[in-house]
Structures are given as structure tokens and as C-alpha cells.
Amino acid sequence: MTSQLFDKIPAFDKSGMDSVMKNVSLVARTNQTVGTEMADYTKQSFEHGTATMRRSWPRRRPLRAPWKSRPSS
């Protein structure tokens, strides 16, 4: 059985290696595209969320910190 495996090794020559390299290249390109699209979506989602928060809360800071008591007069 082991000798059969060694007999098939020469059949995996340049054309087989080219096929493997082409598939690895395709997978790498696909992963790069997915990563780029995820980064673009994340950036767009963050910008959209930031714009929504700015519209819904127009003040830049609260009048006073909620954990501090009001000054007594």
C-alpha cells in the first residue's frame, strides 16, 4: 500500500503543483476581498451610528455629571 503512494508521487508534477498554487491564490484573494468588505462595512456602520447619536443628542456634554449632587444654595 505504501509503495502505491510513492508510485503516484511523480504523477503530481508541474501541472498538479500549478493547480494547487492557482487554488491557493484564489482562496487568498477571496479572503482579502472579504476582509476589505468587512472593514468598509464596519467603518460605514460606525459613521452611521455616530451620525445618529449626534442627531439624537445635540448637546456635546451634559449640564452636570449625573452622579454629582446639585450645589446647595
N, C-alpha and C positions, 0 to 999 in steps of 0.2 A: 504494500500500500504506500509506504513512504517513497519507494522508488518511482511510483507513478507520479507523485507530486514533483519530484525532481526532473522527471522526463518532460513535464509540461512547462517548466520554467523557461526554456528557450522560446516557446511559443509566445510568451509575454515579452515581446521585443519592443522596438521603437514605436510601432503603431499602438500597442497597448499602453505604453507609457504616455504617448501623446494624448490618448483618450482620457487617461487619468488626470493629466495636467489640465486638460481642457475643462473637465468637470470640476476640478478643484478651483480653477479660475472663475468658473460660473458661480459656484457657491460663494466665493469670496466677494464677487461683485454684487450678488444678491444681498448678502449680509451688509455690505457697505450702503447699498440703497435703502435698506430697511432702517439702518441706523441714522442715516441722513433724514429720512422722512419722520422718524420718531423725534429727532432733535427739532425739526421745523415745527411739528405739531406741538411739542412741549412749549416752545417759545411763543407760538401763536396763542396757545391756551393761557399761558401766564399773562401775556399782554391783554388778552380779553378779560381775564379775571381782575387785573389791575384797573383797567378802564371801568369795569362795572363797579368796583369798590369806590373809585373816585367819584363816579356819578351818584352813587347811593349815599355817600358820606362826604359832603362837600367841604367840611371843616378839616383842616390839616391836623389839628390837635384838639383834644377836649379842653374845655374851660378849666377844669381841675382834674386831678387824678382821682379816680373813683374810690380809692382806699384812704384818701386823706379826708379828715373832717373839715367842715366849713369853719372858717375863722370866727371866733366868737367876738361880738362887738359889744 
